[in-house]
Amino acid sequence: MKKIACHTLYLPSGIRLSGVVMELDADGYLSGWHPLVAEEPFVEWRSGVCVVLPFGDCPERHMPGLGAYLDRLPPMKLGEAYVVWYADGMAADEEKNFTGAFFEKWG
């Protein structure tokens, strides 16, 4: 398992979480998350924004309307595969303004 922390995490359905530690399984899929309340061992820190998308989807397919696309996705379901993408070049305080961000897949 790999743990990654970020300032802002956008989930399918457009929910925005702040200060989150994500847990990825051995295959790189999101297996859970929890609030970052104190420093934790073995957590990789990435400042900025992460986006969770269903397996097989990629952010570039929806640019520049990624924010609207996230809002239309159904809430996450247990047992389905989700992938975490890091939005490089996007400040954590930008509200779903993904234009110009470069995305890197984690896992």
MILUMVEX-829987 format. One record per atom (N, C-alpha, C, CB): x, y, z; atom name; residue in three letters. Coordinates in steps of 0.2 Angstrom, whole numbers, padded with zeros to 4 digits. Glycine has a CB too. Example, Ala and Ser with C-alpha at 12.3 -4.5 7.8 and 13.67 -1.06 7.14 Angstrom:
! MILUMVEX-829987
pt px=0066; py=-0028; pz=0039; atom=N; type=ALA
pt px=0062; py=-0022; pz=0039; atom=CA; type=ALA
pt px=0066; py=-0016; pz=0039; atom=C; type=ALA
pt px=0057; py=-0022; pz=0045; atom=CB; type=ALA
pt px=0064; py=-0011; pz=0035; atom=N; type=SER
pt px=0068; py=-0005; pz=0036; atom=CA; type=SER
pt px=0064; py=0000; pz=0039; atom=C; type=SER
pt px=0070; py=-0003; pz=0029; atom=CB; type=SER
END
This chain:
! MILUMVEX-829987
pt px=0004; py=-0006; pz=0000; atom=N; type=MET
pt px=0000; py=0000; pz=0000; atom=CA; type=MET
pt px=0004; py=0006; pz=0000; atom=C; type=MET
pt px=-0005; py=0000; pz=0006; atom=CB; type=MET
pt px=0002; py=0011; pz=-0004; atom=N; type=LYS
pt px=0006; py=0018; pz=-0004; atom=CA; type=LYS
pt px=0001; py=0023; pz=-0001; atom=C; type=LYS
pt px=0008; py=0019; pz=-0011; atom=CB; type=LYS
pt px=0004; py=0028; pz=0002; atom=N; type=LYS
pt px=0000; py=0033; pz=0005; atom=CA; type=LYS
pt px=0003; py=0040; pz=0002; atom=C; type=LYS
pt px=0000; py=0034; pz=0013; atom=CB; type=LYS
pt px=-0002; py=0044; pz=0000; atom=N; type=ILE
pt px=-0001; py=0050; pz=-0003; atom=CA; type=ILE
pt px=-0005; py=0056; pz=0000; atom=C; type=ILE
pt px=-0002; py=0050; pz=-0011; atom=CB; type=ILE
pt px=-0002; py=0061; pz=0002; atom=N; type=ALA
pt px=-0006; py=0067; pz=0005; atom=CA; type=ALA
pt px=-0006; py=0073; pz=0000; atom=C; type=ALA
pt px=-0003; py=0069; pz=0012; atom=CB; type=ALA
pt px=-0012; py=0076; pz=0000; atom=N; type=CYS
pt px=-0012; py=0082; pz=-0005; atom=CA; type=CYS
pt px=-0016; py=0088; pz=-0001; atom=C; type=CYS
pt px=-0015; py=0080; pz=-0011; atom=CB; type=CYS
pt px=-0016; py=0094; pz=-0004; atom=N; type=HIS
pt px=-0020; py=0099; pz=-0001; atom=CA; type=HIS
pt px=-0027; py=0098; pz=-0002; atom=C; type=HIS
pt px=-0017; py=0106; pz=-0004; atom=CB; type=HIS
pt px=-0029; py=0097; pz=-0009; atom=N; type=THR
pt px=-0036; py=0097; pz=-0011; atom=CA; type=THR
pt px=-0037; py=0090; pz=-0015; atom=C; type=THR
pt px=-0037; py=0103; pz=-0015; atom=CB; type=THR
pt px=-0042; py=0087; pz=-0014; atom=N; type=LEU
pt px=-0044; py=0081; pz=-0018; atom=CA; type=LEU
pt px=-0051; py=0082; pz=-0020; atom=C; type=LEU
pt px=-0043; py=0075; pz=-0013; atom=CB; type=LEU
pt px=-0052; py=0081; pz=-0027; atom=N; type=TYR
pt px=-0059; py=0081; pz=-0030; atom=CA; type=TYR
pt px=-0061; py=0074; pz=-0031; atom=C; type=TYR
pt px=-0059; py=0085; pz=-0036; atom=CB; type=TYR
pt px=-0067; py=0072; pz=-0029; atom=N; type=LEU
pt px=-0069; py=0065; pz=-0030; atom=CA; type=LEU
pt px=-0075; py=0066; pz=-0035; atom=C; type=LEU
pt px=-0073; py=0063; pz=-0023; atom=CB; type=LEU
pt px=-0076; py=0060; pz=-0038; atom=N; type=PRO
pt px=-0082; py=0060; pz=-0043; atom=CA; type=PRO
pt px=-0088; py=0063; pz=-0039; atom=C; type=PRO
pt px=-0083; py=0053; pz=-0046; atom=CB; type=PRO
pt px=-0092; py=0066; pz=-0043; atom=N; type=SER
pt px=-0098; py=0070; pz=-0041; atom=CA; type=SER
pt px=-0096; py=0077; pz=-0039; atom=C; type=SER
pt px=-0101; py=0066; pz=-0035; atom=CB; type=SER
pt px=-0090; py=0079; pz=-0039; atom=N; type=GLY
pt px=-0087; py=0086; pz=-0038; atom=CA; type=GLY
pt px=-0086; py=0087; pz=-0031; atom=C; type=GLY
pt px=-0092; py=0090; pz=-0041; atom=CB; type=GLY
pt px=-0086; py=0082; pz=-0026; atom=N; type=ILE
pt px=-0085; py=0084; pz=-0019; atom=CA; type=ILE
pt px=-0078; py=0086; pz=-0018; atom=C; type=ILE
pt px=-0087; py=0078; pz=-0015; atom=CB; type=ILE
pt px=-0076; py=0091; pz=-0015; atom=N; type=ARG
pt px=-0070; py=0094; pz=-0013; atom=CA; type=ARG
pt px=-0068; py=0092; pz=-0006; atom=C; type=ARG
pt px=-0069; py=0101; pz=-0015; atom=CB; type=ARG
pt px=-0062; py=0089; pz=-0005; atom=N; type=LEU
pt px=-0059; py=0088; pz=0002; atom=CA; type=LEU
pt px=-0053; py=0091; pz=0002; atom=C; type=LEU
pt px=-0059; py=0080; pz=0003; atom=CB; type=LEU
pt px=-0051; py=0094; pz=0008; atom=N; type=SER
pt px=-0045; py=0097; pz=0010; atom=CA; type=SER
pt px=-0041; py=0093; pz=0015; atom=C; type=SER
pt px=-0046; py=0104; pz=0012; atom=CB; type=SER
pt px=-0034; py=0093; pz=0014; atom=N; type=GLY
pt px=-0030; py=0090; pz=0018; atom=CA; type=GLY
pt px=-0031; py=0083; pz=0019; atom=C; type=GLY
pt px=-0030; py=0093; pz=0025; atom=CB; type=GLY
pt px=-0030; py=0079; pz=0014; atom=N; type=VAL
pt px=-0032; py=0072; pz=0014; atom=CA; type=VAL
pt px=-0026; py=0067; pz=0013; atom=C; type=VAL
pt px=-0037; py=0071; pz=0008; atom=CB; type=VAL
pt px=-0026; py=0061; pz=0016; atom=N; type=VAL
pt px=-0021; py=0056; pz=0015; atom=CA; type=VAL
pt px=-0025; py=0051; pz=0011; atom=C; type=VAL
pt px=-0018; py=0053; pz=0021; atom=CB; type=VAL
pt px=-0022; py=0049; pz=0005; atom=N; type=MET
pt px=-0025; py=0044; pz=0001; atom=CA; type=MET
pt px=-0021; py=0037; pz=0001; atom=C; type=MET
pt px=-0026; py=0046; pz=-0007; atom=CB; type=MET
pt px=-0025; py=0032; pz=0001; atom=N; type=GLU
pt px=-0022; py=0025; pz=0001; atom=CA; type=GLU
pt px=-0023; py=0022; pz=-0005; atom=C; type=GLU
pt px=-0024; py=0021; pz=0007; atom=CB; type=GLU
pt px=-0017; py=0020; pz=-0008; atom=N; type=LEU
pt px=-0018; py=0016; pz=-0015; atom=CA; type=LEU
pt px=-0015; py=0009; pz=-0014; atom=C; type=LEU
pt px=-0013; py=0020; pz=-0020; atom=CB; type=LEU
pt px=-0019; py=0004; pz=-0017; atom=N; type=ASP
pt px=-0017; py=-0003; pz=-0016; atom=CA; type=ASP
pt px=-0011; py=-0004; pz=-0021; atom=C; type=ASP
pt px=-0023; py=-0007; pz=-0018; atom=CB; type=ASP
pt px=-0009; py=-0011; pz=-0021; atom=N; type=ALA
pt px=-0003; py=-0013; pz=-0024; atom=CA; type=ALA
pt px=-0004; py=-0012; pz=-0032; atom=C; type=ALA
pt px=-0002; py=-0020; pz=-0023; atom=CB; type=ALA
pt px=-0010; py=-0011; pz=-0034; atom=N; type=ASP
pt px=-0011; py=-0010; pz=-0042; atom=CA; type=ASP
pt px=-0012; py=-0003; pz=-0043; atom=C; type=ASP
pt px=-0017; py=-0014; pz=-0044; atom=CB; type=ASP
pt px=-0011; py=0002; pz=-0038; atom=N; type=GLY
pt px=-0012; py=0009; pz=-0039; atom=CA; type=GLY
pt px=-0019; py=0012; pz=-0039; atom=C; type=GLY
pt px=-0009; py=0010; pz=-0046; atom=CB; type=GLY
pt px=-0024; py=0008; pz=-0037; atom=N; type=TYR
pt px=-0031; py=0010; pz=-0036; atom=CA; type=TYR
pt px=-0032; py=0013; pz=-0030; atom=C; type=TYR
pt px=-0036; py=0005; pz=-0038; atom=CB; type=TYR
pt px=-0036; py=0018; pz=-0029; atom=N; type=LEU
pt px=-0038; py=0021; pz=-0023; atom=CA; type=LEU
pt px=-0042; py=0016; pz=-0019; atom=C; type=LEU
pt px=-0042; py=0027; pz=-0024; atom=CB; type=LEU
pt px=-0039; py=0015; pz=-0013; atom=N; type=SER
pt px=-0043; py=0010; pz=-0008; atom=CA; type=SER
pt px=-0046; py=0014; pz=-0002; atom=C; type=SER
pt px=-0038; py=0005; pz=-0006; atom=CB; type=SER
pt px=-0044; py=0020; pz=-0001; atom=N; type=GLY
pt px=-0047; py=0024; pz=0004; atom=CA; type=GLY
pt px=-0044; py=0030; pz=0005; atom=C; type=GLY
pt px=-0047; py=0020; pz=0011; atom=CB; type=GLY
pt px=-0046; py=0034; pz=0010; atom=N; type=TRP
pt px=-0043; py=0041; pz=0012; atom=CA; type=TRP
pt px=-0046; py=0043; pz=0019; atom=C; type=TRP
pt px=-0045; py=0046; pz=0007; atom=CB; type=TRP
pt px=-0042; py=0047; pz=0022; atom=N; type=HIS
pt px=-0044; py=0050; pz=0028; atom=CA; type=HIS
pt px=-0041; py=0057; pz=0029; atom=C; type=HIS
pt px=-0041; py=0045; pz=0034; atom=CB; type=HIS
pt px=-0043; py=0061; pz=0034; atom=N; type=PRO
pt px=-0041; py=0068; pz=0035; atom=CA; type=PRO
pt px=-0034; py=0067; pz=0037; atom=C; type=PRO
pt px=-0045; py=0071; pz=0039; atom=CB; type=PRO
pt px=-0030; py=0072; pz=0035; atom=N; type=LEU
pt px=-0023; py=0073; pz=0037; atom=CA; type=LEU
pt px=-0023; py=0077; pz=0043; atom=C; type=LEU
pt px=-0018; py=0076; pz=0032; atom=CB; type=LEU
pt px=-0022; py=0074; pz=0049; atom=N; type=VAL
pt px=-0023; py=0078; pz=0056; atom=CA; type=VAL
pt px=-0016; py=0079; pz=0059; atom=C; type=VAL
pt px=-0028; py=0075; pz=0060; atom=CB; type=VAL
pt px=-0011; py=0075; pz=0057; atom=N; type=ALA
pt px=-0005; py=0075; pz=0060; atom=CA; type=ALA
pt px=0000; py=0072; pz=0055; atom=C; type=ALA
pt px=-0004; py=0072; pz=0067; atom=CB; type=ALA
pt px=0007; py=0073; pz=0056; atom=N; type=GLU
pt px=0012; py=0070; pz=0052; atom=CA; type=GLU
pt px=0011; py=0063; pz=0053; atom=C; type=GLU
pt px=0019; py=0073; pz=0053; atom=CB; type=GLU
pt px=0012; py=0059; pz=0047; atom=N; type=GLU
pt px=0011; py=0052; pz=0047; atom=CA; type=GLU
pt px=0018; py=0049; pz=0044; atom=C; type=GLU
pt px=0005; py=0049; pz=0044; atom=CB; type=GLU
pt px=0020; py=0043; pz=0046; atom=N; type=PRO
pt px=0026; py=0040; pz=0043; atom=CA; type=PRO
pt px=0024; py=0037; pz=0036; atom=C; type=PRO
pt px=0029; py=0035; pz=0047; atom=CB; type=PRO
pt px=0029; py=0037; pz=0032; atom=N; type=PHE
pt px=0028; py=0034; pz=0025; atom=CA; type=PHE
pt px=0022; py=0037; pz=0021; atom=C; type=PHE
pt px=0027; py=0026; pz=0026; atom=CB; type=PHE
pt px=0021; py=0043; pz=0021; atom=N; type=VAL
pt px=0016; py=0047; pz=0017; atom=CA; type=VAL
pt px=0020; py=0051; pz=0012; atom=C; type=VAL
pt px=0011; py=0051; pz=0021; atom=CB; type=VAL
pt px=0019; py=0051; pz=0006; atom=N; type=GLU
pt px=0022; py=0055; pz=0001; atom=CA; type=GLU
pt px=0018; py=0061; pz=0001; atom=C; type=GLU
pt px=0022; py=0052; pz=-0006; atom=CB; type=GLU
pt px=0021; py=0067; pz=0001; atom=N; type=TRP
pt px=0017; py=0073; pz=0001; atom=CA; type=TRP
pt px=0017; py=0077; pz=-0006; atom=C; type=TRP
pt px=0020; py=0078; pz=0006; atom=CB; type=TRP
pt px=0012; py=0078; pz=-0009; atom=N; type=ARG
pt px=0012; py=0082; pz=-0015; atom=CA; type=ARG
pt px=0007; py=0088; pz=-0014; atom=C; type=ARG
pt px=0009; py=0078; pz=-0021; atom=CB; type=ARG
pt px=0010; py=0094; pz=-0014; atom=N; type=SER
pt px=0006; py=0100; pz=-0013; atom=CA; type=SER
pt px=0002; py=0101; pz=-0019; atom=C; type=SER
pt px=0011; py=0106; pz=-0012; atom=CB; type=SER
pt px=-0004; py=0104; pz=-0018; atom=N; type=GLY
pt px=-0008; py=0105; pz=-0024; atom=CA; type=GLY
pt px=-0014; py=0101; pz=-0024; atom=C; type=GLY
pt px=-0005; py=0104; pz=-0030; atom=CB; type=GLY
pt px=-0016; py=0099; pz=-0030; atom=N; type=VAL
pt px=-0023; py=0096; pz=-0031; atom=CA; type=VAL
pt px=-0023; py=0089; pz=-0034; atom=C; type=VAL
pt px=-0027; py=0101; pz=-0036; atom=CB; type=VAL
pt px=-0027; py=0085; pz=-0032; atom=N; type=CYS
pt px=-0028; py=0078; pz=-0035; atom=CA; type=CYS
pt px=-0035; py=0077; pz=-0037; atom=C; type=CYS
pt px=-0025; py=0072; pz=-0030; atom=CB; type=CYS
pt px=-0036; py=0073; pz=-0042; atom=N; type=VAL
pt px=-0042; py=0071; pz=-0045; atom=CA; type=VAL
pt px=-0043; py=0064; pz=-0045; atom=C; type=VAL
pt px=-0044; py=0075; pz=-0052; atom=CB; type=VAL
pt px=-0049; py=0061; pz=-0043; atom=N; type=VAL
pt px=-0050; py=0054; pz=-0043; atom=CA; type=VAL
pt px=-0055; py=0053; pz=-0049; atom=C; type=VAL
pt px=-0053; py=0051; pz=-0036; atom=CB; type=VAL
pt px=-0053; py=0048; pz=-0053; atom=N; type=LEU
pt px=-0058; py=0047; pz=-0059; atom=CA; type=LEU
pt px=-0059; py=0039; pz=-0059; atom=C; type=LEU
pt px=-0055; py=0049; pz=-0066; atom=CB; type=LEU
pt px=-0064; py=0037; pz=-0062; atom=N; type=PRO
pt px=-0065; py=0030; pz=-0063; atom=CA; type=PRO
pt px=-0059; py=0027; pz=-0068; atom=C; type=PRO
pt px=-0072; py=0028; pz=-0067; atom=CB; type=PRO
pt px=-0058; py=0020; pz=-0066; atom=N; type=PHE
pt px=-0052; py=0017; pz=-0070; atom=CA; type=PHE
pt px=-0054; py=0017; pz=-0078; atom=C; type=PHE
pt px=-0052; py=0010; pz=-0068; atom=CB; type=PHE
pt px=-0049; py=0019; pz=-0082; atom=N; type=GLY
pt px=-0050; py=0019; pz=-0089; atom=CA; type=GLY
pt px=-0051; py=0026; pz=-0091; atom=C; type=GLY
pt px=-0055; py=0015; pz=-0091; atom=CB; type=GLY
pt px=-0053; py=0031; pz=-0087; atom=N; type=ASP
pt px=-0054; py=0038; pz=-0089; atom=CA; type=ASP
pt px=-0047; py=0042; pz=-0088; atom=C; type=ASP
pt px=-0060; py=0041; pz=-0085; atom=CB; type=ASP
pt px=-0047; py=0047; pz=-0091; atom=N; type=CYS
pt px=-0041; py=0052; pz=-0090; atom=CA; type=CYS
pt px=-0043; py=0059; pz=-0091; atom=C; type=CYS
pt px=-0035; py=0050; pz=-0096; atom=CB; type=CYS
pt px=-0040; py=0063; pz=-0087; atom=N; type=PRO
pt px=-0042; py=0070; pz=-0087; atom=CA; type=PRO
pt px=-0042; py=0074; pz=-0093; atom=C; type=PRO
pt px=-0038; py=0074; pz=-0082; atom=CB; type=PRO
pt px=-0037; py=0073; pz=-0097; atom=N; type=GLU
pt px=-0036; py=0076; pz=-0104; atom=CA; type=GLU
pt px=-0042; py=0075; pz=-0108; atom=C; type=GLU
pt px=-0030; py=0074; pz=-0107; atom=CB; type=GLU
pt px=-0046; py=0070; pz=-0108; atom=N; type=ARG
pt px=-0051; py=0068; pz=-0112; atom=CA; type=ARG
pt px=-0057; py=0074; pz=-0111; atom=C; type=ARG
pt px=-0054; py=0061; pz=-0111; atom=CB; type=ARG
pt px=-0057; py=0077; pz=-0105; atom=N; type=HIS
pt px=-0062; py=0081; pz=-0103; atom=CA; type=HIS
pt px=-0060; py=0089; pz=-0102; atom=C; type=HIS
pt px=-0065; py=0079; pz=-0097; atom=CB; type=HIS
pt px=-0054; py=0090; pz=-0104; atom=N; type=MET
pt px=-0052; py=0097; pz=-0103; atom=CA; type=MET
pt px=-0055; py=0101; pz=-0109; atom=C; type=MET
pt px=-0044; py=0097; pz=-0104; atom=CB; type=MET
pt px=-0057; py=0108; pz=-0107; atom=N; type=PRO
pt px=-0056; py=0111; pz=-0101; atom=CA; type=PRO
pt px=-0062; py=0110; pz=-0096; atom=C; type=PRO
pt px=-0055; py=0118; pz=-0102; atom=CB; type=PRO
pt px=-0067; py=0106; pz=-0098; atom=N; type=GLY
pt px=-0073; py=0105; pz=-0094; atom=CA; type=GLY
pt px=-0072; py=0100; pz=-0089; atom=C; type=GLY
pt px=-0078; py=0104; pz=-0099; atom=CB; type=GLY
pt px=-0066; py=0099; pz=-0086; atom=N; type=LEU
pt px=-0066; py=0093; pz=-0081; atom=CA; type=LEU
pt px=-0070; py=0095; pz=-0075; atom=C; type=LEU
pt px=-0058; py=0092; pz=-0079; atom=CB; type=LEU
pt px=-0070; py=0101; pz=-0072; atom=N; type=GLY
pt px=-0074; py=0102; pz=-0067; atom=CA; type=GLY
pt px=-0082; py=0100; pz=-0068; atom=C; type=GLY
pt px=-0074; py=0110; pz=-0065; atom=CB; type=GLY
pt px=-0084; py=0102; pz=-0073; atom=N; type=ALA
pt px=-0091; py=0101; pz=-0075; atom=CA; type=ALA
pt px=-0092; py=0093; pz=-0076; atom=C; type=ALA
pt px=-0094; py=0104; pz=-0081; atom=CB; type=ALA
pt px=-0087; py=0090; pz=-0078; atom=N; type=TYR
pt px=-0088; py=0082; pz=-0079; atom=CA; type=TYR
pt px=-0088; py=0079; pz=-0072; atom=C; type=TYR
pt px=-0081; py=0080; pz=-0083; atom=CB; type=TYR
pt px=-0083; py=0081; pz=-0068; atom=N; type=LEU
pt px=-0083; py=0078; pz=-0061; atom=CA; type=LEU
pt px=-0090; py=0079; pz=-0058; atom=C; type=LEU
pt px=-0078; py=0082; pz=-0057; atom=CB; type=LEU
pt px=-0093; py=0085; pz=-0058; atom=N; type=ASP
pt px=-0100; py=0086; pz=-0055; atom=CA; type=ASP
pt px=-0105; py=0081; pz=-0058; atom=C; type=ASP
pt px=-0102; py=0094; pz=-0057; atom=CB; type=ASP
pt px=-0104; py=0079; pz=-0064; atom=N; type=ARG
pt px=-0109; py=0075; pz=-0067; atom=CA; type=ARG
pt px=-0108; py=0067; pz=-0065; atom=C; type=ARG
pt px=-0110; py=0076; pz=-0075; atom=CB; type=ARG
pt px=-0102; py=0066; pz=-0063; atom=N; type=LEU
pt px=-0101; py=0059; pz=-0061; atom=CA; type=LEU
pt px=-0105; py=0056; pz=-0055; atom=C; type=LEU
pt px=-0094; py=0057; pz=-0060; atom=CB; type=LEU
pt px=-0107; py=0050; pz=-0055; atom=N; type=PRO
pt px=-0111; py=0048; pz=-0049; atom=CA; type=PRO
pt px=-0106; py=0047; pz=-0043; atom=C; type=PRO
pt px=-0114; py=0041; pz=-0051; atom=CB; type=PRO
pt px=-0108; py=0047; pz=-0037; atom=N; type=PRO
pt px=-0104; py=0046; pz=-0032; atom=CA; type=PRO
pt px=-0100; py=0039; pz=-0032; atom=C; type=PRO
pt px=-0108; py=0046; pz=-0025; atom=CB; type=PRO
pt px=-0094; py=0039; pz=-0029; atom=N; type=MET
pt px=-0090; py=0033; pz=-0029; atom=CA; type=MET
pt px=-0094; py=0027; pz=-0026; atom=C; type=MET
pt px=-0084; py=0034; pz=-0025; atom=CB; type=MET
pt px=-0092; py=0021; pz=-0029; atom=N; type=LYS
pt px=-0096; py=0015; pz=-0026; atom=CA; type=LYS
pt px=-0090; py=0010; pz=-0024; atom=C; type=LYS
pt px=-0100; py=0012; pz=-0032; atom=CB; type=LYS
pt px=-0092; py=0007; pz=-0018; atom=N; type=LEU
pt px=-0087; py=0002; pz=-0016; atom=CA; type=LEU
pt px=-0086; py=-0004; pz=-0021; atom=C; type=LEU
pt px=-0089; py=-0001; pz=-0009; atom=CB; type=LEU
pt px=-0080; py=-0006; pz=-0022; atom=N; type=GLY
pt px=-0079; py=-0012; pz=-0026; atom=CA; type=GLY
pt px=-0077; py=-0010; pz=-0033; atom=C; type=GLY
pt px=-0085; py=-0016; pz=-0026; atom=CB; type=GLY
pt px=-0078; py=-0003; pz=-0035; atom=N; type=GLU
pt px=-0076; py=-0001; pz=-0042; atom=CA; type=GLU
pt px=-0069; py=0002; pz=-0041; atom=C; type=GLU
pt px=-0081; py=0004; pz=-0044; atom=CB; type=GLU
pt px=-0066; py=0002; pz=-0047; atom=N; type=ALA
pt px=-0059; py=0004; pz=-0047; atom=CA; type=ALA
pt px=-0058; py=0012; pz=-0049; atom=C; type=ALA
pt px=-0055; py=0000; pz=-0052; atom=CB; type=ALA
pt px=-0054; py=0015; pz=-0045; atom=N; type=TYR
pt px=-0053; py=0023; pz=-0046; atom=CA; type=TYR
pt px=-0046; py=0024; pz=-0046; atom=C; type=TYR
pt px=-0057; py=0027; pz=-0041; atom=CB; type=TYR
pt px=-0044; py=0029; pz=-0050; atom=N; type=VAL
pt px=-0037; py=0031; pz=-0051; atom=CA; type=VAL
pt px=-0036; py=0038; pz=-0049; atom=C; type=VAL
pt px=-0035; py=0030; pz=-0058; atom=CB; type=VAL
pt px=-0030; py=0039; pz=-0045; atom=N; type=VAL
pt px=-0029; py=0046; pz=-0043; atom=CA; type=VAL
pt px=-0024; py=0049; pz=-0048; atom=C; type=VAL
pt px=-0025; py=0046; pz=-0036; atom=CB; type=VAL
pt px=-0026; py=0056; pz=-0050; atom=N; type=TRP
pt px=-0022; py=0060; pz=-0055; atom=CA; type=TRP
pt px=-0020; py=0066; pz=-0051; atom=C; type=TRP
pt px=-0026; py=0062; pz=-0061; atom=CB; type=TRP
pt px=-0013; py=0068; pz=-0052; atom=N; type=TYR
pt px=-0011; py=0074; pz=-0049; atom=CA; type=TYR
pt px=-0011; py=0080; pz=-0054; atom=C; type=TYR
pt px=-0003; py=0073; pz=-0046; atom=CB; type=TYR
pt px=-0014; py=0085; pz=-0052; atom=N; type=ALA
pt px=-0014; py=0091; pz=-0057; atom=CA; type=ALA
pt px=-0009; py=0096; pz=-0056; atom=C; type=ALA
pt px=-0021; py=0095; pz=-0056; atom=CB; type=ALA
pt px=-0003; py=0094; pz=-0059; atom=N; type=ASP
pt px=0003; py=0098; pz=-0059; atom=CA; type=ASP
pt px=0002; py=0105; pz=-0062; atom=C; type=ASP
pt px=0009; py=0095; pz=-0062; atom=CB; type=ASP
pt px=0004; py=0110; pz=-0058; atom=N; type=GLY
pt px=0003; py=0117; pz=-0061; atom=CA; type=GLY
pt px=-0004; py=0120; pz=-0059; atom=C; type=GLY
pt px=0003; py=0117; pz=-0068; atom=CB; type=GLY
pt px=-0007; py=0117; pz=-0054; atom=N; type=MET
pt px=-0014; py=0120; pz=-0052; atom=CA; type=MET
pt px=-0013; py=0121; pz=-0045; atom=C; type=MET
pt px=-0019; py=0115; pz=-0054; atom=CB; type=MET
pt px=-0014; py=0127; pz=-0043; atom=N; type=ALA
pt px=-0014; py=0129; pz=-0036; atom=CA; type=ALA
pt px=-0020; py=0126; pz=-0032; atom=C; type=ALA
pt px=-0014; py=0137; pz=-0035; atom=CB; type=ALA
pt px=-0019; py=0124; pz=-0026; atom=N; type=ALA
pt px=-0024; py=0121; pz=-0021; atom=CA; type=ALA
pt px=-0030; py=0125; pz=-0020; atom=C; type=ALA
pt px=-0021; py=0119; pz=-0015; atom=CB; type=ALA
pt px=-0029; py=0132; pz=-0021; atom=N; type=ASP
pt px=-0035; py=0136; pz=-0020; atom=CA; type=ASP
pt px=-0039; py=0138; pz=-0026; atom=C; type=ASP
pt px=-0033; py=0143; pz=-0016; atom=CB; type=ASP
pt px=-0037; py=0135; pz=-0032; atom=N; type=GLU
pt px=-0041; py=0136; pz=-0038; atom=CA; type=GLU
pt px=-0047; py=0132; pz=-0037; atom=C; type=GLU
pt px=-0037; py=0135; pz=-0044; atom=CB; type=GLU
pt px=-0053; py=0135; pz=-0039; atom=N; type=GLU
pt px=-0059; py=0131; pz=-0038; atom=CA; type=GLU
pt px=-0061; py=0128; pz=-0045; atom=C; type=GLU
pt px=-0065; py=0136; pz=-0036; atom=CB; type=GLU
pt px=-0059; py=0121; pz=-0046; atom=N; type=LYS
pt px=-0060; py=0117; pz=-0052; atom=CA; type=LYS
pt px=-0058; py=0121; pz=-0058; atom=C; type=LYS
pt px=-0068; py=0116; pz=-0052; atom=CB; type=LYS
pt px=-0053; py=0125; pz=-0058; atom=N; type=ASN
pt px=-0050; py=0128; pz=-0064; atom=CA; type=ASN
pt px=-0044; py=0124; pz=-0067; atom=C; type=ASN
pt px=-0048; py=0135; pz=-0063; atom=CB; type=ASN
pt px=-0046; py=0118; pz=-0070; atom=N; type=PHE
pt px=-0041; py=0114; pz=-0072; atom=CA; type=PHE
pt px=-0037; py=0116; pz=-0079; atom=C; type=PHE
pt px=-0044; py=0107; pz=-0073; atom=CB; type=PHE
pt px=-0039; py=0121; pz=-0082; atom=N; type=THR
pt px=-0036; py=0124; pz=-0088; atom=CA; type=THR
pt px=-0029; py=0125; pz=-0087; atom=C; type=THR
pt px=-0039; py=0130; pz=-0091; atom=CB; type=THR
pt px=-0025; py=0122; pz=-0091; atom=N; type=GLY
pt px=-0017; py=0122; pz=-0091; atom=CA; type=GLY
pt px=-0014; py=0118; pz=-0086; atom=C; type=GLY
pt px=-0016; py=0129; pz=-0089; atom=CB; type=GLY
pt px=-0018; py=0114; pz=-0083; atom=N; type=ALA
pt px=-0014; py=0109; pz=-0078; atom=CA; type=ALA
pt px=-0012; py=0103; pz=-0082; atom=C; type=ALA
pt px=-0019; py=0106; pz=-0073; atom=CB; type=ALA
pt px=-0006; py=0100; pz=-0080; atom=N; type=PHE
pt px=-0003; py=0094; pz=-0083; atom=CA; type=PHE
pt px=-0005; py=0088; pz=-0078; atom=C; type=PHE
pt px=0004; py=0095; pz=-0084; atom=CB; type=PHE
pt px=-0008; py=0083; pz=-0080; atom=N; type=PHE
pt px=-0010; py=0078; pz=-0076; atom=CA; type=PHE
pt px=-0005; py=0072; pz=-0076; atom=C; type=PHE
pt px=-0017; py=0075; pz=-0078; atom=CB; type=PHE
pt px=-0003; py=0069; pz=-0070; atom=N; type=GLU
pt px=0001; py=0064; pz=-0069; atom=CA; type=GLU
pt px=-0003; py=0058; pz=-0065; atom=C; type=GLU
pt px=0008; py=0066; pz=-0065; atom=CB; type=GLU
pt px=-0003; py=0052; pz=-0068; atom=N; type=LYS
pt px=-0006; py=0047; pz=-0065; atom=CA; type=LYS
pt px=-0002; py=0044; pz=-0059; atom=C; type=LYS
pt px=-0008; py=0041; pz=-0070; atom=CB; type=LYS
pt px=-0005; py=0043; pz=-0053; atom=N; type=TRP
pt px=-0002; py=0040; pz=-0047; atom=CA; type=TRP
pt px=-0003; py=0033; pz=-0047; atom=C; type=TRP
pt px=-0004; py=0044; pz=-0041; atom=CB; type=TRP
pt px=0001; py=0029; pz=-0044; atom=N; type=GLY
pt px=0000; py=0022; pz=-0043; atom=CA; type=GLY
pt px=0004; py=0017; pz=-0047; atom=C; type=GLY
pt px=-0007; py=0020; pz=-0044; atom=CB; type=GLY
END
